[in-house]
């Protein structure tokens, strides 16, 4: 909650699955994309410039969806944020 220069913005869908879930996105691509849309729409509404997660698969799903939708929101792994805070 305390990284110099960053402000924490909680998404209204913070606890919602991004829809990647291992093989789920391969077996059920339409459902996976719909789940990503719900998650990413909330992230866009939050006004955040950067999305931070500790889950690499979530970062791939969210980053990929945002890129396909032309959204200029970066995704970073939590370790990248903490490494730059030293």
DRENDO-1510 file (C-alpha; in Angstrom, 1 decimal, always signed):
<recs>
REC; n; res; u; v; w
REC; 1; UNK; +0.0; +0.0; +0.0 .
REC; 2; UNK; +3.0; +2.3; +0.3 .
REC; 3; UNK; +5.2; +2.6; -2.8 .
REC; 4; UNK; +6.7; +6.0; -3.4 .
REC; 5; UNK; +5.1; +7.8; -6.3 .
REC; 6; UNK; +2.2; +5.4; -6.7 .
REC; 7; UNK; -1.5; +5.7; -5.6 .
REC; 8; UNK; -3.4; +2.6; -5.0 .
REC; 9; UNK; -6.7; +2.5; -6.9 .
REC; 10; UNK; -8.9; -0.6; -6.1 .
REC; 11; UNK; -11.0; -1.9; -9.0 .
REC; 12; UNK; -14.7; -2.6; -8.4 .
REC; 13; UNK; -14.0; -6.0; -9.9 .
REC; 14; UNK; -10.8; -6.7; -7.9 .
REC; 15; UNK; -12.0; -10.1; -6.8 .
REC; 16; UNK; -13.4; -11.1; -10.2 .
REC; 17; UNK; -11.5; -13.7; -12.2 .
REC; 18; UNK; -9.9; -12.5; -15.4 .
REC; 19; UNK; -10.9; -15.6; -17.3 .
REC; 20; UNK; -7.5; -17.1; -18.1 .
REC; 21; UNK; -7.4; -20.0; -15.6 .
REC; 22; UNK; -4.8; -22.3; -17.2 .
REC; 23; UNK; -6.6; -24.3; -19.9 .
REC; 24; UNK; -9.9; -22.6; -19.3 .
REC; 25; UNK; -9.1; -19.9; -21.9 .
REC; 26; UNK; -8.2; -22.6; -24.5 .
REC; 27; UNK; -11.3; -24.8; -23.9 .
REC; 28; UNK; -13.8; -21.9; -23.5 .
REC; 29; UNK; -12.4; -18.9; -25.4 .
REC; 30; UNK; -15.7; -17.1; -25.7 .
REC; 31; UNK; -16.4; -17.3; -22.0 .
REC; 32; UNK; -12.8; -16.4; -21.2 .
REC; 33; UNK; -13.0; -13.3; -23.4 .
REC; 34; UNK; -16.3; -12.2; -21.8 .
REC; 35; UNK; -14.8; -12.6; -18.4 .
REC; 36; UNK; -11.7; -10.5; -19.5 .
REC; 37; UNK; -14.1; -7.9; -20.8 .
REC; 38; UNK; -15.9; -7.5; -17.4 .
REC; 39; UNK; -12.6; -7.3; -15.6 .
REC; 40; UNK; -10.9; -4.9; -18.0 .
REC; 41; UNK; -14.0; -2.6; -18.4 .
REC; 42; UNK; -13.8; -2.1; -14.6 .
REC; 43; UNK; -10.1; -1.5; -14.8 .
REC; 44; UNK; -10.6; +1.1; -17.4 .
REC; 45; UNK; -13.3; +2.8; -15.4 .
REC; 46; UNK; -11.0; +2.9; -12.4 .
REC; 47; UNK; -8.8; +5.4; -14.2 .
REC; 48; UNK; -5.6; +3.6; -13.4 .
REC; 49; UNK; -2.6; +4.1; -15.7 .
REC; 50; UNK; -0.9; +0.8; -14.7 .
REC; 51; UNK; -2.4; -2.6; -13.6 .
REC; 52; UNK; -0.3; -4.5; -11.1 .
REC; 53; UNK; -0.8; -8.2; -10.3 .
REC; 54; UNK; +1.3; -11.0; -8.8 .
REC; 55; UNK; -0.3; -13.5; -11.2 .
REC; 56; UNK; +1.5; -13.8; -14.6 .
REC; 57; UNK; -1.5; -15.4; -16.3 .
REC; 58; UNK; -3.7; -12.6; -15.2 .
REC; 59; UNK; -1.2; -10.1; -16.6 .
REC; 60; UNK; -1.2; -11.9; -19.9 .
REC; 61; UNK; -5.0; -12.1; -20.1 .
REC; 62; UNK; -5.6; -8.5; -19.0 .
REC; 63; UNK; -2.7; -7.0; -21.0 .
REC; 64; UNK; -3.7; -8.9; -24.1 .
REC; 65; UNK; -7.3; -7.8; -23.9 .
REC; 66; UNK; -6.4; -4.2; -23.2 .
REC; 67; UNK; -4.0; -4.2; -26.2 .
REC; 68; UNK; -6.6; -5.6; -28.5 .
REC; 69; UNK; -9.1; -3.0; -27.4 .
REC; 70; UNK; -6.5; -0.2; -28.0 .
REC; 71; UNK; -6.3; +0.8; -24.3 .
REC; 72; UNK; -3.1; +2.5; -23.2 .
REC; 73; UNK; -2.9; +0.9; -19.8 .
REC; 74; UNK; +0.3; -0.9; -18.9 .
REC; 75; UNK; +0.5; -4.1; -16.9 .
REC; 76; UNK; +3.3; -4.9; -14.4 .
REC; 77; UNK; +4.1; -7.7; -12.1 .
REC; 78; UNK; +4.2; -6.8; -8.5 .
REC; 79; UNK; +7.9; -7.7; -8.3 .
REC; 80; UNK; +8.7; -5.1; -11.0 .
REC; 81; UNK; +7.0; -2.4; -9.0 .
REC; 82; UNK; +8.8; -3.3; -5.8 .
REC; 83; UNK; +12.2; -3.6; -7.5 .
REC; 84; UNK; +11.8; -0.1; -8.8 .
REC; 85; UNK; +10.9; +1.2; -5.3 .
REC; 86; UNK; +14.3; +0.7; -3.8 .
</recs>
